[in-house]
Amino acid sequence: MSVFERIQAEVEGHPIVLFMKGTPQFPMCGFSSRAVQALKEAGATDLRTINVLEDPEVRANLPRFSNWPTFPQLFINGELIGGCDITLELFESGELARMIGETQAAGTATGAESRRP
């Protein structure tokens, strides 16, 4: 599987994906730390994070995939939202909480439907 296919699989396979430097517990840059904090405060409980420092191939190619040059990069429902500044602006306006709430509610509904006989 190519690196672009792996990135696409992550973005499509999880409702909320943050490509970041480090982990939520140990962020390796201030921008990643602030983005994770905003997501958590906005109610993100189903957050998939990818540590780009552990995967040089993803780190090198994600900017070409997304056409976004910096990290972190936030994707919601397969769509690039942006980096730290945009995430913080959305958080401060309340829009991030709305987006996350809708995404997680849809994921819960989809999960319930998939368990029906």
Secondary structure, 3 states (H helix, E strand, C coil): CCHHHHHHHHHHHCCEEEEECECCCCECCHHHHHHHHHHHHCCCCCEEEEECCCCHHHHHHHHHHHCCCCCCEEEECCEEEECHHHHHHHHHHCHHHHHHHHHHHHHHHHHHHHCCC
